[in-house]
Amino acid sequence: MRRALIVTADDFGAAICVNEAVEIAHTQGILTAASLMVAGEAAADAVDRARRLPGLGVGLHVVLADGTPMLPAAQVPALVGPDGRFAGMIRTAFVIALWPPARRQMRAEVAAQFAAFAATGLPLDHVNSHKHFHLHPLVASAIMDAGRAHGLRAMRVPVEPGAAGLGPALMRWWAGRLGHRLRRAGLATNDRVAGLAATGQFDTARMTQAIATLRDGVTELYCHPATADSYPGSAPGYAYRAELAALTAPEARAAVAESAARHGDFRKALNPPQSIAKERASSRRA
């Protein structure tokens, strides 16, 4: 299989400075996709920008930790704290595993996020989750079930080769199991990601190196660009502006060109060009 490259920005809709970076990185750099937080503070602005950027593949970034629910907090009390925001990821992982009412609330929230994305009218390019929470089998099930009604075709599998140690090895094994499950269900996936080990510090040198060493198959390079290094809800220590600079750097653009990879969103990267042409022709006839 020839090489294909997807370059995705997560947290689209979290803040205006994130949305600005997505637009810049797509129009002036190598960014091809963005994952939308439908309940983010700047979600409406993100949707407006996406409508002006038809070449940008927009997906759903399911949020169940460190964010605000789509449903009223009173409808998901097991998932939120006193402030109405989602509780910590570890707590939520255990509560949905051990308590059926919490599991039902989680599934309702996931369904609400899919419905909110559908209401934007944007084509659903892909789905992933904040902090890769879809590695939790019950969260993955909720996403797959809700996604069936909304044209879910592709999900991220956060497998990154190369990092040594027990922790990265266990992460690769667990993510690999998710990938097998998704493919058995008929969903398309990437073969690997780049940027996991460098999360928040995916600078020009690291990004260019990742592109220059692409392997056969589909690689998703994911990152967190913004035009400011701090905003409400930002992660401490993340070099957001450096990641934006990397996405627009001449070195990165040259590396993409030299890679000869099929470069685009999930739909383009996971489908041969003739399939896309047939899909567009079918849509026109419909």
C-alpha positions, 0 to 999 in steps of 0.5 A: 500500500502506498503512503498516505498522510493525514495532518489533524488539529485537535481541539477545534472549537476550544478557543478562538486562538485555536480556530485561528491556528487551524485556518492558518495551518490549513490555508498556509500549511500542511493541515488537512483535518480538524477535530471539533469540540461541539461544546467548546467555547468557540464551537460556533466560530469553528463551524463558521470557519469550516464552512469557508474551508471546504478542503478541511476535513472536519471530524468530531472530537468526543469530549468526556473529560476536561470539558463541558458536556453537551447535555445539561449537567443535571442530565449527566450528574455521574459525569460532572463535578459541582462546577458542571464540567466533566470530572477527571478522566480516571474517575470517569473511566471507573464510574462508567465501568462499574455503575450502569446509570453512569454508563447510560449517561455517558452514552446519552452524552456521546449521542448528543455530541454526534447530534450537535455535529450533525446539526452543523451540516458539515460532512463527518470526516472522522471521529476521535476523542479528547485524551484518546478516551475512546481507548476505553472499550465502553466509550468506543462502543458508545461512539460506534453505536451513536455513529451508525446513525450519523455516517461514521466511517473512520476513527483514529487509532492512537498507535505510535511505533518507536517509543521504548518502555513498558508504558508505550508498549502497553499503549500500542498493544491496547490501541492495536486491539481497538484497531482490530475491533474497529476494522472488524466493525467495518470502520476505516482507521489509520495505521499509526499516528505521529505526535503522541510522544511529542504531544504539546511539543511537536515542533518543526524539527520533530514534525519534519522528521516524522514526515520524512520517515513516513512508512507505507500505509496511513499515518495520521500526524496530529497536533494542537496548534493555537495562536496563543500559548495560553487560553482558558482550558489550555494545557500547561506547558504546551507550545501551541504556537510552536506547533502552528509554526511547524505546520506552516514551516517551509521544511514541513511543506517540503517534506510532504512534497518529497514524501510522495504520500497521498495527503489529505483528510481521512476520506482522501487518505483512506480511499483511492482517488477513483473511489472519491470520484465515484462517490462525488458522481453518485452524490451529484446524481442523487 
